[in-house]
Amino acid sequence: MTGDPWDDVRARLADAPRERLGELQEGRRVLGIPRPARIVPRGTAWHLGVLLLTEDAVLATGDIVRSRAEVRRGFAAESQRRRAELAAAAARGGVPEGESVHIGWHPIDLSALDERSAPLAVRGGETLVRWSATGGFVPLARYLDERVELLRHPPERA
């Protein structure tokens, strides 16, 4: 990659699909009546594994929620209940049913990268990415090449 690697990646992804970004807004009270939470739109990004790339920022991923209409049902686990609440919040926020939205993402300050930052870090002058909580670091350029290729040419049935 030459020049700014992020601009190069954006150019390579110009016609690739983007995914929705959202922000969870907890419900507030209106006339004393609690309103349910919803996920409001905050733009789109290319999803590159542990990174989200927008036109002007690099973000660390958070959670991905698939929008689904709210239904009453029993749950064996509190985590299932929370996922269903988030899915319904996405639907209330205008995400079409069945589509995904990223929440809980946060911007990465590229000027503040050091040896201990994550998911991006700089070691020995090289920018690296930690692709999972338990995985090791790999060179960013190689990681981006693989992720761009997967996004532009997804495997069959992916």
Phi and psi in degrees as GROMACS dihedral restraints (atoms count N, CA, C in turn):
[ dihedral_restraints ]
;  ai    aj    ak    al  type     phi  dphi    fc
    3     4     5     6     1  -112.6    20    10
    4     5     6     7     1   158.7    20    10
    6     7     8     9     1    65.6    20    10
    7     8     9    10     1  -148.5    20    10
    9    10    11    12     1   -73.1    20    10
   10    11    12    13     1   117.6    20    10
   12    13    14    15     1   -61.0    20    10
   13    14    15    16     1   -31.5    20    10
   15    16    17    18     1   -69.2    20    10
   16    17    18    19     1   -38.9    20    10
   18    19    20    21     1   -65.9    20    10
   19    20    21    22     1   -38.1    20    10
   21    22    23    24     1   -61.8    20    10
   22    23    24    25     1   -43.9    20    10
   24    25    26    27     1   -65.0    20    10
   25    26    27    28     1   -43.7    20    10
   27    28    29    30     1   -58.4    20    10
   28    29    30    31     1   -42.0    20    10
   30    31    32    33     1   -64.0    20    10
   31    32    33    34     1   -40.5    20    10
   33    34    35    36     1   -67.8    20    10
   34    35    36    37     1   -26.3    20    10
   36    37    38    39     1   -98.7    20    10
   37    38    39    40     1     6.9    20    10
   39    40    41    42     1   -48.7    20    10
   40    41    42    43     1   -39.7    20    10
   42    43    44    45     1  -104.3    20    10
   43    44    45    46     1     9.6    20    10
   45    46    47    48     1   -83.3    20    10
   46    47    48    49     1   152.6    20    10
   48    49    50    51     1   -67.7    20    10
   49    50    51    52     1   147.3    20    10
   51    52    53    54     1  -111.3    20    10
   52    53    54    55     1   163.0    20    10
   54    55    56    57     1  -118.0    20    10
   55    56    57    58     1   157.0    20    10
   57    58    59    60     1   -73.4    20    10
   58    59    60    61     1   143.1    20    10
   60    61    62    63     1  -109.4    20    10
   61    62    63    64     1   141.6    20    10
   63    64    65    66     1  -141.3    20    10
   64    65    66    67     1   167.0    20    10
   66    67    68    69     1  -131.2    20    10
   67    68    69    70     1   128.4    20    10
   69    70    71    72     1   -74.5    20    10
   70    71    72    73     1   124.0    20    10
   72    73    74    75     1  -114.2    20    10
   73    74    75    76     1   114.1    20    10
   75    76    77    78     1   -64.2    20    10
   76    77    78    79     1   146.7    20    10
   78    79    80    81     1   -63.3    20    10
   79    80    81    82     1   144.9    20    10
   81    82    83    84     1  -114.3    20    10
   82    83    84    85     1   170.7    20    10
   84    85    86    87     1   -90.5    20    10
   85    86    87    88     1   135.5    20    10
   87    88    89    90     1  -122.5    20    10
   88    89    90    91     1   116.1    20    10
   90    91    92    93     1    55.1    20    10
   91    92    93    94     1    36.4    20    10
   93    94    95    96     1    83.1    20    10
   94    95    96    97     1    -3.7    20    10
   96    97    98    99     1   -99.5    20    10
   97    98    99   100     1   123.5    20    10
   99   100   101   102     1   -68.2    20    10
  100   101   102   103     1   134.0    20    10
  102   103   104   105     1   -98.2    20    10
  103   104   105   106     1   145.4    20    10
  105   106   107   108     1   -72.1    20    10
  106   107   108   109     1   155.6    20    10
  108   109   110   111     1   -65.3    20    10
  109   110   111   112     1   156.7    20    10
  111   112   113   114     1  -147.3    20    10
  112   113   114   115     1   159.0    20    10
  114   115   116   117     1  -105.3    20    10
  115   116   117   118     1   118.7    20    10
  117   118   119   120     1   -97.8    20    10
  118   119   120   121     1   146.5    20    10
  120   121   122   123     1   -65.8    20    10
  121   122   123   124     1   141.9    20    10
  123   124   125   126     1  -135.6    20    10
  124   125   126   127     1    25.8    20    10
  126   127   128   129     1   108.7    20    10
  127   128   129   130     1  -163.2    20    10
  129   130   131   132     1  -135.2    20    10
  130   131   132   133     1   163.0    20    10
  132   133   134   135     1  -155.0    20    10
  133   134   135   136     1   158.4    20    10
  135   136   137   138     1   -84.5    20    10
  136   137   138   139     1   131.6    20    10
  138   139   140   141     1   -93.0    20    10
  139   140   141   142     1   113.4    20    10
  141   142   143   144     1  -119.4    20    10
  142   143   144   145     1    67.0    20    10
  144   145   146   147     1    69.1    20    10
  145   146   147   148     1  -114.0    20    10
  147   148   149   150     1   -84.8    20    10
  148   149   150   151     1     1.9    20    10
  150   151   152   153     1  -120.5    20    10
  151   152   153   154     1   150.0    20    10
  153   154   155   156     1  -121.4    20    10
  154   155   156   157     1   132.5    20    10
  156   157   158   159     1  -116.8    20    10
  157   158   159   160     1   121.8    20    10
  159   160   161   162     1  -105.0    20    10
  160   161   162   163     1  -177.3    20    10
  162   163   164   165     1   -62.8    20    10
  163   164   165   166     1   -26.2    20    10
  165   166   167   168     1  -136.8    20    10
  166   167   168   169     1    11.9    20    10
  168   169   170   171     1  -152.4    20    10
  169   170   171   172     1   160.4    20    10
  171   172   173   174     1  -116.2    20    10
  172   173   174   175     1   128.4    20    10
  174   175   176   177     1  -121.0    20    10
  175   176   177   178     1   150.5    20    10
  177   178   179   180     1   -89.6    20    10
  178   179   180   181     1   138.0    20    10
  180   181   182   183     1   -69.3    20    10
  181   182   183   184     1   159.3    20    10
  183   184   185   186     1  -122.2    20    10
  184   185   186   187     1  -115.0    20    10
  186   187   188   189     1  -106.3    20    10
  187   188   189   190     1   156.2    20    10
  189   190   191   192     1  -117.7    20    10
  190   191   192   193     1   129.3    20    10
  192   193   194   195     1  -121.8    20    10
  193   194   195   196     1   136.3    20    10
  195   196   197   198     1   -98.5    20    10
  196   197   198   199     1   124.4    20    10
  198   199   200   201     1   -62.4    20    10
  199   200   201   202     1   138.8    20    10
  201   202   203   204     1  -156.5    20    10
  202   203   204   205     1   139.8    20    10
  204   205   206   207     1   -61.5    20    10
  205   206   207   208     1   148.0    20    10
  207   208   209   210     1   -73.3    20    10
  208   209   210   211     1   132.3    20    10
  210   211   212   213     1  -135.4    20    10
  211   212   213   214     1   150.4    20    10
  213   214   215   216     1   -87.3    20    10
  214   215   216   217     1   128.4    20    10
  216   217   218   219     1  -160.1    20    10
  217   218   219   220     1   162.5    20    10
  219   220   221   222     1   -88.2    20    10
  220   221   222   223     1   151.4    20    10
  222   223   224   225     1  -128.7    20    10
  223   224   225   226     1   141.3    20    10
  225   226   227   228     1   -77.2    20    10
  226   227   228   229     1   -24.5    20    10
  228   229   230   231     1  -135.8    20    10
  229   230   231   232     1   147.5    20    10
  231   232   233   234     1   -62.0    20    10
  232   233   234   235     1   -34.3    20    10
  234   235   236   237     1   -63.4    20    10
  235   236   237   238     1   -35.7    20    10
  237   238   239   240     1   -66.0    20    10
  238   239   240   241     1   -40.6    20    10
  240   241   242   243     1   -61.7    20    10
  241   242   243   244     1   -43.8    20    10
  243   244   245   246     1   -64.9    20    10
  244   245   246   247     1   -40.7    20    10
  246   247   248   249     1   -62.4    20    10
  247   248   249   250     1   -40.7    20    10
  249   250   251   252     1   -65.8    20    10
  250   251   252   253     1   -38.2    20    10
  252   253   254   255     1   -63.7    20    10
  253   254   255   256     1   -42.1    20    10
  255   256   257   258     1   -66.3    20    10
  256   257   258   259     1   -39.3    20    10
  258   259   260   261     1   -62.2    20    10
  259   260   261   262     1   -41.5    20    10
  261   262   263   264     1   -69.2    20    10
  262   263   264   265     1   -36.3    20    10
  264   265   266   267     1   -63.2    20    10
  265   266   267   268     1   -36.7    20    10
  267   268   269   270     1   -64.5    20    10
  268   269   270   271     1   -43.5    20    10
  270   271   272   273     1   -62.3    20    10
  271   272   273   274     1   -43.1    20    10
  273   274   275   276     1   -63.7    20    10
  274   275   276   277     1   -27.6    20    10
  276   277   278   279     1   -83.9    20    10
  277   278   279   280     1     0.2    20    10
  279   280   281   282     1    99.3    20    10
  280   281   282   283     1     6.0    20    10
  282   283   284   285     1   -76.3    20    10
  283   284   285   286     1   122.5    20    10
  285   286   287   288     1   -56.4    20    10
  286   287   288   289     1   142.8    20    10
  288   289   290   291     1   -56.2    20    10
  289   290   291   292     1   134.3    20    10
  291   292   293   294     1    92.1    20    10
  292   293   294   295     1   -15.7    20    10
  294   295   296   297     1   -87.0    20    10
  295   296   297   298     1   154.3    20    10
  297   298   299   300     1   -98.2    20    10
  298   299   300   301     1   155.2    20    10
  300   301   302   303     1  -142.8    20    10
  301   302   303   304     1   139.9    20    10
  303   304   305   306     1   -90.6    20    10
  304   305   306   307     1   131.0    20    10
  306   307   308   309     1  -130.2    20    10
  307   308   309   310     1   163.0    20    10
  309   310   311   312     1    72.9    20    10
  310   311   312   313     1    10.9    20    10
  312   313   314   315     1   -74.9    20    10
  313   314   315   316     1   162.7    20    10
  315   316   317   318     1  -148.6    20    10
  316   317   318   319     1   148.2    20    10
  318   319   320   321     1   -66.4    20    10
  319   320   321   322     1   148.2    20    10
  321   322   323   324     1  -105.2    20    10
  322   323   324   325     1   125.6    20    10
  324   325   326   327     1   -83.3    20    10
  325   326   327   328     1   101.0    20    10
  327   328   329   330     1   -65.4    20    10
  328   329   330   331     1   -22.8    20    10
  330   331   332   333     1   -81.1    20    10
  331   332   333   334     1   -10.3    20    10
  333   334   335   336     1  -108.6    20    10
  334   335   336   337     1    12.8    20    10
  336   337   338   339     1   -67.7    20    10
  337   338   339   340     1   139.1    20    10
  339   340   341   342     1  -143.5    20    10
  340   341   342   343     1  -167.2    20    10
  342   343   344   345     1   -66.9    20    10
  343   344   345   346     1   -25.2    20    10
  345   346   347   348     1  -104.2    20    10
  346   347   348   349     1    -4.1    20    10
  348   349   350   351     1   -72.1    20    10
  349   350   351   352     1   158.9    20    10
  351   352   353   354     1  -150.3    20    10
  352   353   354   355     1   148.3    20    10
  354   355   356   357     1   -80.2    20    10
  355   356   357   358     1   -10.3    20    10
  357   358   359   360     1  -101.4    20    10
  358   359   360   361     1   142.8    20    10
  360   361   362   363     1  -145.9    20    10
  361   362   363   364     1   159.9    20    10
  363   364   365   366     1  -119.2    20    10
  364   365   366   367     1   123.5    20    10
  366   367   368   369     1  -135.0    20    10
  367   368   369   370     1   127.3    20    10
  369   370   371   372     1    59.1    20    10
  370   371   372   373     1    31.1    20    10
  372   373   374   375     1    80.9    20    10
  373   374   375   376     1    -0.2    20    10
  375   376   377   378     1  -108.7    20    10
  376   377   378   379     1   136.4    20    10
  378   379   380   381     1   -83.2    20    10
  379   380   381   382     1   129.4    20    10
  381   382   383   384     1  -123.6    20    10
  382   383   384   385     1   160.7    20    10
  384   385   386   387     1  -128.6    20    10
  385   386   387   388     1   137.3    20    10
  387   388   389   390     1   -97.9    20    10
  388   389   390   391     1   109.7    20    10
  390   391   392   393     1   -83.3    20    10
  391   392   393   394     1    -8.3    20    10
  393   394   395   396     1  -156.0    20    10
  394   395   396   397     1   162.3    20    10
  396   397   398   399     1   -60.3    20    10
  397   398   399   400     1   -31.8    20    10
  399   400   401   402     1  -103.9    20    10
  400   401   402   403     1    -8.9    20    10
  402   403   404   405     1   -79.9    20    10
  403   404   405   406     1   163.5    20    10
  405   406   407   408     1   -84.7    20    10
  406   407   408   409     1   179.9    20    10
  408   409   410   411     1   -87.6    20    10
  409   410   411   412     1   143.6    20    10
  411   412   413   414     1  -127.6    20    10
  412   413   414   415     1   156.3    20    10
  414   415   416   417     1   -59.0    20    10
  415   416   417   418     1   134.6    20    10
  417   418   419   420     1   -59.8    20    10
  418   419   420   421     1   -43.6    20    10
  420   421   422   423     1   -58.4    20    10
  421   422   423   424     1   -45.6    20    10
  423   424   425   426     1   -64.4    20    10
  424   425   426   427     1   -43.4    20    10
  426   427   428   429     1   -59.6    20    10
  427   428   429   430     1   -47.2    20    10
  429   430   431   432     1   -64.1    20    10
  430   431   432   433     1   -40.3    20    10
  432   433   434   435     1   -58.3    20    10
  433   434   435   436     1   -45.7    20    10
  435   436   437   438     1   -65.2    20    10
  436   437   438   439     1   -44.6    20    10
  438   439   440   441     1   -68.4    20    10
  439   440   441   442     1   -38.8    20    10
  441   442   443   444     1   -63.4    20    10
  442   443   444   445     1   -43.8    20    10
  444   445   446   447     1   -61.7    20    10
  445   446   447   448     1   -42.7    20    10
  447   448   449   450     1   -64.2    20    10
  448   449   450   451     1   -38.4    20    10
  450   451   452   453     1   -71.3    20    10
  451   452   453   454     1   -40.7    20    10
  453   454   455   456     1   -76.5    20    10
  454   455   456   457     1   -29.8    20    10
  456   457   458   459     1  -135.7    20    10
  457   458   459   460     1    74.1    20    10
  459   460   461   462     1   -64.9    20    10
  460   461   462   463     1   149.1    20    10
  462   463   464   465     1   -61.5    20    10
  463   464   465   466     1   155.0    20    10
  465   466   467   468     1   -57.0    20    10
  466   467   468   469     1   137.8    20    10
  468   469   470   471     1    68.0    20    10
  469   470   471   472     1    18.8    20    10
